[in-house]
Amino acid sequence: MSAVFDHPVTARLIAEPPADRYFGARLRYDGTDPLAVRLVFPADASLDGTEVAWAFARDLLDTGLREPAGEGDVHVWPRDGSRTVVELLSEEGVAVVEFASADLRRFLLRAYDVVPAGQEHGELDVENGLAVLLRGV
């Protein structure tokens, strides 16, 4: 199984009625960055017309499927058992996006197949990461 994969999802941008809109987005997982997931919005769904990716903890998405979770820029909570809401905060404003919980669960199951829970730190190449950071100093 590939260490990097994209999982297409349908997203609903929640806005003042009647401005809600549906669009295709992607969840991305990279086994070389095992603690993170990325939520990728297409250019036509962003304010500036470019693709936008938000990175946040895989555990946050997992927990948010069951109960409200998150601090800082990303919050996730279950809506009604079949839907999950992701709230993204930035200097430009707030985006509240809803997904089918089943889609998010399928993505997480696949991500846990790539790097099982509890084994994330075994996948990190700490020495290489430090070398890259120190080169930039």
Buried (B, 14 or more C-beta within 10 A) or exposed (E): EEEEBBBEBEBBBBEEEEEEEEBEBBBBBBBEBBBBBBBBBBEEBEEEEEEBEBBBBBBBBBBBBEEEBBEEEBBBBBEEEEBBBBBBBEEEEEBBBBBBBEBBBBBBEBBBEBBEEEEBEEBBEEEEEEEEEEEEE
